[in-house]
């Protein structure tokens, strides 16, 4: 649900850029691409973070030790909410899918029962009782009268593949229906389609008069491009507008605004809260501390050994049963991964556990407590001798909203 809220928010920001700089500008191809991008790009933005590579480099530098499998800790309350939300989401999607299929069947029925005449790259569906309008390569006419200007207009829709855009937006609405802005994007996109088709026949004499005279005599099919799409005033106004240098200025400004928006959003997502690190000055009893923070015991603390230390039992089960999601962290919706570094000494004891990276002190304390209470491990060996080995254990605290 949090993901869908983010997607809706980012879609709203892109729509705002469109309204401020692009709407009602005679740059229809650019506007068409921008509207499609406004429907698609917000789906990917929540996953983009600048810190992914950088964070991995930091972790490699600060904890270049054997990393154990990640332990995920959650709360039981979240599974209940997920079970409730998922069926509702699925039911709404199925209803929308059913409506989409019904509209397709309706179109096919109209095509099947009407008279059809093959043209150059299109098929006229005459005496259909609907139109004028188009859908893929079909041009619908309500009767047998054929107006060459209207056919040229609808042919422009077919040539520019406008129906694909409508189908694409409809499918997105089925799967991402909580993003209510997709409804507005689809409506605005179809209006831009009309601008493009109008532009293709704008040189024909009396075209404006034809638009006005047809405004009150139409019967449309679902998902088709109707020759008359209101508001008529916008189409007449767009016919009078001339393309010039200013359209490139607005295009550049909108592109820069969108890039700035992306960089800002991804930058905010990449920001992490200040790392909370526990300080532990306990010196390993087997030897002295070195300048890089490692400990010496009959030699050095190894990062790799011929035979690595092993938890005596099921470590995953131990952690899941012993790590409790801090109540305060759960109430504040704090989550993240805590990286606990520790040494398994030659006796198998856990020595000097410390947090090397964490999102919150609340989570760090709990992860460190569980590691401190671990039973003895089976120690690592090198050349038949038991040795001290440094390990890193990621403990992930996750909440489902």
C-alpha positions in Angstrom: 0.0 0.0 0.0 2.9 2.4 0.8 4.2 1.7 -2.7 0.9 2.7 -4.3 0.8 5.9 -2.3 4.3 6.7 -3.5 3.3 6.0 -7.1 0.2 8.2 -6.9 2.3 11.0 -5.4 4.9 10.9 -8.1 2.3 10.7 -10.8 0.7 13.9 -9.3 4.0 15.7 -9.4 4.5 14.8 -13.1 0.9 15.8 -13.9 1.6 19.2 -12.2 4.6 19.7 -14.5 2.4 18.9 -17.5 -0.3 21.3 -16.4 2.2 24.2 -15.8 4.3 23.9 -18.9 2.7 21.6 -21.5 -1.0 21.5 -21.4 -2.7 23.4 -24.4 0.7 23.8 -26.1 1.0 22.9 -29.8 3.6 20.2 -29.2 1.4 17.2 -29.4 3.9 14.5 -30.0 6.0 15.6 -27.0 2.9 15.9 -24.8 1.8 12.4 -25.9 5.2 10.9 -24.9 5.2 12.9 -21.6 1.7 11.7 -20.6 2.6 8.1 -21.3 5.8 8.5 -19.3 3.7 10.0 -16.4 1.8 6.8 -16.2 4.9 4.5 -16.4 7.9 6.2 -14.7 6.2 6.6 -11.2 6.0 2.8 -11.1 9.8 2.6 -11.1 10.7 5.6 -9.0 10.1 4.0 -5.6 12.8 1.4 -6.4 15.5 3.9 -7.4 18.1 4.9 -4.9 21.5 6.5 -5.4 22.8 4.8 -2.3 22.5 1.2 -3.4 26.0 1.0 -4.9 27.5 3.5 -2.4 26.0 1.7 0.5 27.3 -1.6 -0.6 30.8 -0.2 -1.0 30.6 1.2 2.6 29.5 -2.1 4.0 32.3 -3.8 2.1 34.9 -1.4 3.5 33.6 -1.4 7.1 32.7 -5.1 7.4 34.8 -7.1 5.0 34.0 -10.3 6.8 31.9 -13.3 6.2 28.3 -12.2 6.0 25.8 -14.7 7.3 22.3 -15.2 5.8 20.0 -12.3 6.6 17.5 -12.9 9.4 14.2 -11.2 8.8 12.1 -10.1 11.8 8.5 -8.9 11.5 5.3 -8.6 13.5 2.3 -10.9 13.4 -0.1 -8.0 13.1 1.0 -7.3 9.5 0.1 -10.7 8.1 -3.5 -10.1 9.1 -3.8 -6.7 7.3 -2.2 -8.2 4.2 -4.7 -11.0 4.1 -7.5 -8.5 4.2 -6.2 -6.0 1.7 -5.0 -8.4 -0.9 -8.4 -10.0 -1.7 -10.1 -6.6 -1.9 -7.4 -5.3 -4.3 -7.7 -8.5 -6.4 -11.5 -8.2 -6.5 -11.5 -4.6 -7.8 -8.9 -5.6 -10.4 -11.0 -8.5 -11.6 -14.1 -6.3 -11.8 -12.2 -3.8 -13.9 -10.8 -6.6 -16.1 -14.3 -7.9 -16.6 -15.5 -4.5 -17.7 -12.6 -4.2 -20.1 -13.4 -7.6 -21.7 -17.0 -6.7 -21.9 -16.1 -3.5 -23.9 -13.9 -5.5 -26.2 -16.8 -7.9 -26.9 -19.2 -5.0 -27.5 -16.8 -3.6 -30.1 -16.4 -7.0 -31.8 -20.2 -7.4 -32.0 -20.7 -4.0 -33.6 -18.0 -4.8 -36.1 -19.5 -8.2 -36.8 -23.0 -7.1 -37.5 -22.2 -4.0 -39.5 -21.3 -3.5 -43.1 -17.6 -3.3 -43.8 -15.7 -1.7 -46.7 -11.9 -2.1 -47.1 -9.9 1.0 -47.7 -6.3 1.9 -47.9 -5.0 0.9 -44.5 -8.4 0.9 -42.8 -11.8 -0.8 -42.8 -15.0 1.3 -42.9 -17.7 0.0 -40.6 -20.8 1.6 -42.0 -24.4 1.7 -40.7 -23.1 0.8 -37.3 -25.2 3.3 -35.4 -22.0 4.6 -33.8 -19.4 7.2 -34.6 -17.8 8.7 -36.4 -14.9 7.1 -34.6 -12.0 4.7 -34.9 -10.6 1.7 -33.1 -7.3 0.1 -34.3 -7.8 -0.1 -38.1 -11.6 0.2 -38.0 -13.4 3.5 -38.8 -17.0 3.5 -37.5 -19.7 5.5 -39.4 -23.3 5.7 -38.0 -24.8 5.4 -41.5 -23.7 4.9 -45.1 -22.6 8.5 -45.6 -18.9 8.9 -46.1 -17.2 12.3 -45.4 -13.7 12.3 -46.8 -12.5 14.8 -44.2 -13.7 12.7 -41.3 -12.2 9.6 -42.8 -8.9 11.4 -43.1 -9.1 12.5 -39.5 -9.8 8.9 -38.3 -7.1 7.5 -40.6 -4.6 9.8 -38.7 -5.6 8.0 -35.5 -4.9 4.7 -37.1 -1.6 5.8 -38.6 -0.4 7.1 -35.2 -1.4 4.0 -33.3 -3.5 5.9 -30.8 -5.6 2.9 -29.8 -2.5 1.2 -28.4 -2.1 4.1 -26.0 -5.7 3.7 -24.8 -5.4 0.0 -24.3 -2.1 0.4 -22.5 -3.6 3.0 -20.1 -6.6 0.8 -19.5 -4.5 -2.2 -18.6 -2.5 0.0 -16.2 -5.7 1.1 -14.6 -6.7 -2.5 -14.0 -3.5 -3.4 -12.1 -2.9 0.0 -10.4 -6.4 1.2 -9.9 -5.7 3.0 -6.6 -3.7 5.5 -8.7 -6.8 7.6 -9.5 -4.7 10.0 -11.6 -4.5 7.4 -14.4 -8.1 8.3 -15.2 -7.1 11.9 -15.8 -4.0 10.9 -17.8 -6.1 8.7 -20.0 -8.6 11.4 -20.7 -5.9 14.0 -21.4 -4.0 11.6 -23.6 -7.1 11.0 -25.7 -7.5 14.7 -26.0 -4.0 15.0 -27.3 -4.7 12.2 -29.8 -7.5 14.4 -31.1 -5.2 17.4 -31.4 -2.8 15.2 -33.5 -5.5 14.0 -35.7 -7.0 17.5 -36.1 -3.5 18.8 -37.1 -3.4 16.2 -39.9 -6.5 17.6 -41.6 -6.4 21.2 -40.3 -5.7 22.5 -43.9 -9.0 21.3 -45.2 -11.5 24.0 -45.9 -14.4 24.2 -43.5 -12.9 21.8 -41.0 -13.7 24.0 -38.0 -17.3 24.3 -39.2 -17.4 20.5 -39.5 -16.3 20.1 -35.9 -19.0 22.4 -34.6 -21.8 20.9 -36.7 -20.9 17.4 -35.6 -20.7 18.3 -31.9 -24.3 17.4 -31.1 -24.8 14.4 -33.4 -22.7 11.6 -32.2 -23.0 8.1 -30.5 -19.7 6.8 -29.2 -18.3 3.3 -28.6 -16.2 2.5 -25.6 -12.4 2.7 -26.0 -12.8 4.1 -29.5 -11.6 7.5 -30.7 -14.8 9.5 -31.4 -14.6 12.2 -34.0 -16.2 14.6 -31.5 -14.5 14.6 -28.1 -15.4 17.6 -25.9 -14.4 20.2 -24.9 -14.8 21.4 -28.4 -13.3 24.8 -27.5 -9.9 23.3 -26.8 -9.8 21.7 -30.2 -10.8 24.8 -32.0 -8.3 26.8 -30.0 -5.5 24.4 -30.8 -6.3 24.6 -34.5 -5.5 28.3 -34.4 -2.3 27.9 -32.4 0.9 27.9 -34.5 4.1 26.0 -33.6 7.1 28.2 -33.0 10.3 28.5 -31.0 8.3 28.9 -27.7 7.2 25.3 -27.9 10.8 24.2 -27.7 11.4 26.5 -24.7 8.4 24.9 -22.8 9.6 21.4 -23.9 13.1 22.0 -22.4 11.7 23.6 -19.3 9.3 20.7 -18.7 12.1 18.2 -19.3 14.4 20.0 -16.9 11.7 20.2 -14.3 11.0 16.5 -14.6 14.7 15.6 -14.3 15.0 17.9 -11.2 11.9 16.2 -9.8 13.4 12.8 -10.4 16.8 13.7 -8.9 15.1 15.3 -5.9 12.8 12.3 -5.2 15.4 9.7 -5.7 17.8 11.8 -3.6 15.3 11.9 -0.7 14.7 8.1 -1.0 18.4 7.6 -0.9 18.9 9.5 2.3 19.3 7.4 5.3 18.9 8.4 8.9 22.1 8.9 10.8 23.7 5.6 11.6 23.6 4.6 15.2 26.6 2.6 16.3 27.1 1.0 19.7 30.6 1.5 21.2 32.2 -1.4 22.9 35.6 -0.9 24.4 35.8 -4.5 25.7 39.2 -5.9 24.6 39.3 -9.6 23.7 40.7 -11.5 26.6 42.9 -13.6 24.4 45.1 -10.7 23.2 45.5 -7.0 22.4 43.5 -4.8 20.1 45.1 -3.8 16.8 44.8 -0.3 15.2 42.1 -1.5 12.7 39.8 -2.7 15.5 40.6 -6.4 15.2 42.0 -8.5 18.0 45.0 -10.8 18.3 44.8 -14.2 20.0 47.7 -16.5 19.5 47.9 -14.8 16.1 45.2 -12.7 14.4 41.5 -12.7 14.1 40.8 -14.2 10.7 38.2 -13.0 8.2 38.3 -16.4 6.5 39.3 -19.8 7.7 39.6 -23.3 6.2 36.7 -24.4 8.3 34.4 -21.5 9.2 32.6 -21.3 12.6 29.1 -22.9 12.7 26.2 -22.2 14.9 25.4 -25.2 16.9 21.9 -25.8 15.8 19.5 -23.8 13.6 20.6 -20.2 13.8 17.6 -18.9 11.8 15.2 -20.5 14.2 17.2 -19.2 17.2 17.1 -15.6 15.9 13.4 -15.7 14.9 12.5 -17.1 18.3 14.7 -14.7 20.3 14.6 -11.4 18.5 11.5 -9.4 19.4 10.4 -6.4 17.4 10.7 -3.5 19.8 7.3 -2.2 20.6 8.4 1.4 20.4 10.0 0.8 17.0 6.8 -0.9 15.8 4.6 2.0 16.9 6.9 4.5 15.2 7.0 2.3 12.1 10.8 2.1 12.3 12.4 -0.6 10.2 15.7 -1.4 8.6 18.7 -3.8 8.7 21.1 -4.0 11.6 24.6 -5.3 10.8 26.1 -7.0 13.9 29.8 -7.8 13.8 31.3 -10.3 16.3 34.2 -12.7 16.8 33.8 -16.4 17.3 36.8 -17.2 19.5 38.7 -20.6 19.5 36.3 -21.8 22.3 33.2 -21.0 20.2 32.2 -18.1 22.4 30.8 -14.8 21.0 33.3 -12.0 21.7 33.0 -8.3 21.3 29.7 -8.1 19.3 29.1 -4.6 18.0 26.8 -2.8 15.6 28.6 -1.6 12.5 25.6 -0.2 10.7 22.0 0.4 11.7 18.9 2.6 11.0 17.9 3.0 14.6 19.2 2.5 18.1 15.9 0.8 19.1 16.6 -2.0 16.5 20.3 -2.1 17.3 19.8 -2.8 21.0 17.5 -5.7 20.3 19.7 -7.3 17.6 22.8 -6.9 19.8 20.9 -8.4 22.8 20.0 -11.5 20.8 23.6 -12.0 19.5 25.0 -11.6 23.0 22.7 -14.3 24.3 23.7 -16.8 21.6 25.0 -20.2 22.8 28.5 -21.2 21.9 29.3 -21.9 18.3 31.4 -24.6 16.8 34.7 -22.7 16.4 36.6 -22.3 13.1 39.8 -24.1 12.3 42.9 -23.4 10.3 45.5 -26.1 9.7 43.8 -28.2 12.3 44.0 -25.4 14.9 41.0 -23.7 16.3 41.1 -20.0 15.5 39.1 -16.8 16.1 37.1 -15.6 13.1 35.1 -12.4 12.6 31.6 -12.7 11.3 28.8 -10.3 10.3 25.2 -11.0 10.8 22.5 -8.9 9.1 19.2 -8.7 11.1 16.4 -7.2 9.1 13.4 -5.6 10.8 10.5 -5.3 8.4 7.0 -4.0 8.7 4.2 -4.3 6.2 2.0 -1.2 6.0 
